[in-house]
Amino acid sequence: MIKYPTIEDVIVANQKVLEEVKVKKADAHKVLSQEKIKDVLVKVAGANGDLFDKSVVLLKGIIQAHAFASGNRRTAFVVVENFLYYNNEKSEVTNQANAYILQGIREGYYSDEEIKKWLKTGEIHEFKRK
């Protein structure tokens, strides 16, 4: 039985990420849309494949939904790490997830297979804007 995050789990992750990792002075915990979070979680539960395939949907979904005023990418990464952990898997990406890679995911630079490989092995090619 797969353990999926709840809307509340995602919201709490955003709050904790912003308390622990201030990137900008303006960083503030503010939910812009619980509905967007819900939509992402529904897509994850309905996604085909293994936990890493579902993690790709979760990561991209939270990043691209932009359901928070700040910290969407950081929140997405933490939620995916927790999702894998609570389902007895582990990402090989270091806790210092490269912000440029997360930016590349936001901009649709990486394929789902590239993101899945990154989560499983920690390996991915550098993000470069075209």
N, C-alpha and C positions, 0 to 999 in steps of 0.2 A: 504494500500500500504506500503510495507516494504521499509525502507530507508537503502540501503547498503553502506558501505564505498567504496570510490574510491581508486585507486592506490595512488593518491596524498595524500588522508587522511592518509593512512598507512605510507607513507614516512614522512609526517609532524609529525605524532605521534612518530616515531622513533627519529626524530631530537629533539623534545621537551622532550621526555623521557631522552635522553642522556644529554641534557642541565640541566635538573632538578635533575636527580638521577645518579650521577657518582659513579659507583661501582669499576671500575678499572681505573687507570691512562690512560691506553691505549684505553678506550672507545672513539669511534669516530663515527660520523654519516657518514656512507658510504653504499650506496645501491649496493649490489652485483648482484641482479637480479630482475628487474621489472617484468620479465616474470613469475617468481615464485610467486610474489605477485598477478599478474593477474590470474594465475591458481587457487590460493586459493580462490580468490573472485568469480570466475566462479563456483567453487565447492560449495561455500556457497549459492549462488543464486539458484543453482540447488538442494540443499539439501532438503530432505523431513522433515516434522515435524514443531514444533513451533519455536519461536525465540531462545529458549534455545538450541534446537537441532542444529540450524544453528550457534549459538554461540560456541558450541563445535567444529564444523567443522572449524570455523574461528580461534579459539584459537589454536587448534592442528595444523592447517594448517600453520599459521604464525610461530609458534614455530618450527615446523619440517622442514619447507621450508628453513629456515636459509637464508633469502633474504638480511640480513644486516650483516655488519661486527661485530656489537656490539648491544646488547640490544634487541635481538629477543623476549625473553620471556617477558620482561617488556613491549615492544611494543605490543605484542599480547594481554596482559592483558588489557592495556589501550584501544586498539581498540575494544575489546569485551565490555568493560564498556561503551564506547561511542555508540557502535552499539545498545546495550540494551536501553540506555538512549534516543537516538533519535527515538526509537520505543516504547517509553513509558513503558519500563520495567526496572528492576533494579536487579543487582546481590547482593547477600547477603554476598559476600566475601569482607572482609575489604580491604581498599586501600593498606594495608600492605600485599598483597598477599604473601603467604609463598613461598619463592624461591625454597624450596625443592619440593613443590607440582608442581610447574611449571617445575622443572627438571624431576619429575616423569612423567609428561605429555610428555615432550620431549622424554623420553626414552620408552614411550609406556606402562608404569606401570599401568595406570588407564584405565578402560573401559570408553566408551562414556557415559554410564549411570551414572557412578561415577562422571565424570566431570560435567555432567548436574546437578546432585544433589548438587554438590559443588557450582556451580554458583547460583542455586536457594536458597540454604539453608545455605551455608557457611560451611557445614559439609563434611568431607572426612577423610578417615583413613590415617595415617602417611605413607609417602613414605620411603620405606626401600629397599635398593639394595639387590638382592638375592645373 
